[in-house]
Amino acid sequence: MSDTLGKAIKLTIFGESHGQAVGAVLEGLPPGLKVDMEYIEAELERRRPLKSLKSARREADLPEFVSGVRNGFTEGTPLTVLMRNSDVRREDYDSLQTLARPSHADLTAQAKYLGYQDASGGGHFSGRLTAPVVAAAAILKKALEDKGININTRVRKIAGSSEWPDETEISEALEKAAAEGDSLGGLIETEISGLKAGLGEPWADGLESELAAAVFAVPAVKGVEFGAGFALADMKGSEANDAFISYKNGRAETLTNNSGGINGGISNGMPVVMRTVLRPTPSIGKAQQTVDILTGEQKTLKISGRHDPCIAFRACAVIDAVCALVIADLFARRFGYLSLMPGADKDKNIVLIGMPSSGKTESGKVLARLLGRPLIDMDSVLESGFGITIAEYFEKYGEAAFRKEESRLAKSLAGTCGCVISTGGGIIKDPKNMEALAENGIIVWLKRPLELLAPSEKTPLSRTDEDMQTLFAERLHLYERCADITIDASGTAQKTAESIAELLR
Ligand SMILES: Cc1cc2nc3c(=O)[nH]c(=O)nc-3n(C[C@H](O)[C@H](O)[C@H](O)COP(=O)(O)O)c2cc1C
């Protein structure tokens, strides 16, 4: 039982349409996000009924941030947005108290809340509760925009209109529907651009599942599709498959986007494209057949309240809001909640290079933990593929064969993002490896003095002190040349990792 969306960043709604107030609570926010009132107001304006529509209920929608905001920035503590209900006309709904509005939630709310619910104006199920959702999520939408991730939902069609109707066509259609006491359904399309590949948790928490769950939480949503969506049913694989053109800088580029930017529930780097169907507003002026929810008697219902003849165009801001919540939540789950703070470049990899025994693996583990990022230890990945240790592989197949495998792995890592990558000591020998790793990575050299480097049987090229000296002389200038950042690694792994984390903050 929950009124909450999200796992790391959670949004909870409360209130009733004709009660004292409606509101939303955002938890799990990082501190320091700007609460830009102009931006919030512009999003709320997109959710309001068209100014020309006389039939619609008009609320001031004044957001009061009663907790979690100080001097225009989030504090990081739970943020509460309150909107007091001012334009309440309960008398519009008195006659409806026991007559279920067809396709609204009156009958189902009665079944669940057994008559204790405030049913007036749809109570807790009113579209009015989406106003604080828009206000709260606008903070996240803006934070994502500042990171180059843009979410934009537009009306693609309303009942009887052309595709991508302009405002004049929309308002004419709405006026006509309102005059007839009727309402119109609509189709809206969302594009989320700027996402890198790799966002989305496994299976049930995939990007499609999370977006769909959040979008279906919005009242009046009755259908969602991604990419070519239901049209895929009429396609052949040769038409539907999105041919890959490239995979770099954390993004795949595909020739078409029939998958809507998502494969296996994970973003692939193409824009996420999603379409949402909004039902026609259930409350209409025409007489409708219904039942009395207390007696079960058949009745005729004529609704006289004020209603928007089409929800689709107002829902655009609401869909943007829940998408911003989902993306921010998935970001926080993958990269840590601080990744949403301004200036955090958390979707670049951090690539650790350095001599054998300079502490790349151990510092990598600590750094990954400190920053809440996944660790890719290249030597471990290679060993798991070989099924034998690197020393054994060298013995069996020689250095050249090993370097080939290492290069293949380095190239494949150019597409990843947000990871800590510990490399093998010899990675810098091939400039192409470093080019690939630098495409989406910050290269950090762990500089450890020769006298602290320990020869080992596990590292085939530095088994003795002499080996180590030769390697050191050969490679020093290569590390120097490749490094974006140089860190003194003469201390413990913990100290090295803390210095890197500090520098990157
Ligand atoms: C922004 C917005 C405004 C809405 N306004 C109205 C309205 O004025 N009248 C109405 O009957 N339904 C309105 N709804 C839709 C109902 O809240 C919704 O149909 C109802 O809760 C039943 O939920 P369902 O359609 O998802 O099954 C609105 C929905 C949204 C998102």
The ligand as an SDF file (V2000), in Angstrom:
LIG
                    3D

 31 33  0  0  0  0  0  0  0  0999 V2000
   -3.9540   17.0120  -14.9400 C   0  0  0  0  0  0  0  0  0  0  0  0
   -5.1850   16.1780  -14.7820 C   0  0  0  0  0  0  0  0  0  0  0  0
   -6.4320   16.7860  -14.6800 C   0  0  0  0  0  0  0  0  0  0  0  0
   -7.5940   16.0310  -14.5650 C   0  0  0  0  0  0  0  0  0  0  0  0
   -8.7940   16.6620  -14.4830 N   0  0  0  0  0  0  0  0  0  0  0  0
   -9.9340   15.9420  -14.4420 C   0  0  0  0  0  0  0  0  0  0  0  0
  -11.2140   16.5990  -14.4170 C   0  0  0  0  0  0  0  0  0  0  0  0
  -11.3000   17.8190  -14.4320 O   0  0  0  0  0  0  0  0  0  0  0  0
  -12.3030   15.8150  -14.3800 N   0  0  0  0  0  0  0  0  0  0  0  0
  -12.2510   14.4450  -14.3770 C   0  0  0  0  0  0  0  0  0  0  0  0
  -13.2740   13.7890  -14.3620 O   0  0  0  0  0  0  0  0  0  0  0  0
  -11.0600   13.8200  -14.4010 N   0  0  0  0  0  0  0  0  0  0  0  0
   -9.9110   14.5170  -14.4170 C   0  0  0  0  0  0  0  0  0  0  0  0
   -8.7110   13.8650  -14.4480 N   0  0  0  0  0  0  0  0  0  0  0  0
   -8.6790   12.3940  -14.5550 C   0  0  0  0  0  0  0  0  0  0  0  0
   -9.1140   11.6340  -13.3180 C   0  0  0  0  0  0  0  0  0  0  0  0
   -8.3860   12.0510  -12.1990 O   0  0  0  0  0  0  0  0  0  0  0  0
   -8.9460   10.1250  -13.5690 C   0  0  0  0  0  0  0  0  0  0  0  0
   -9.5510    9.7540  -14.7650 O   0  0  0  0  0  0  0  0  0  0  0  0
   -9.5490    9.3370  -12.4470 C   0  0  0  0  0  0  0  0  0  0  0  0
   -8.8090    9.5210  -11.2730 O   0  0  0  0  0  0  0  0  0  0  0  0
   -9.6020    7.8410  -12.7460 C   0  0  0  0  0  0  0  0  0  0  0  0
   -8.3380    7.3350  -12.9800 O   0  0  0  0  0  0  0  0  0  0  0  0
   -7.9890    6.5000  -14.3220 P   0  0  0  0  0  0  0  0  0  0  0  0
   -8.5700    7.2680  -15.4780 O   0  0  0  0  0  0  0  0  0  0  0  0
   -6.4910    6.4450  -14.3380 O   0  0  0  0  0  0  0  0  0  0  0  0
   -8.6150    5.1460  -14.1770 O   0  0  0  0  0  0  0  0  0  0  0  0
   -7.5190   14.6040  -14.5420 C   0  0  0  0  0  0  0  0  0  0  0  0
   -6.2670   13.9960  -14.6210 C   0  0  0  0  0  0  0  0  0  0  0  0
   -5.1040   14.7680  -14.7430 C   0  0  0  0  0  0  0  0  0  0  0  0
   -3.7710   14.0840  -14.8620 C   0  0  0  0  0  0  0  0  0  0  0  0
  1  2  1  0
  2  3  1  0
  2 30  2  0
  3  4  2  0
  4  5  1  0
  4 28  1  0
  5  6  2  0
  6  7  1  0
  6 13  1  0
  7  8  2  0
  7  9  1  0
  9 10  1  0
 10 11  2  0
 10 12  1  0
 12 13  2  0
 13 14  1  0
 14 15  1  0
 14 28  1  0
 15 16  1  0
 16 17  1  0
 16 18  1  0
 18 19  1  0
 18 20  1  0
 20 21  1  0
 20 22  1  0
 22 23  1  0
 23 24  1  0
 24 25  2  0
 24 26  1  0
 24 27  1  0
 28 29  2  0
 29 30  1  0
 30 31  1  0
M  END
$$$$
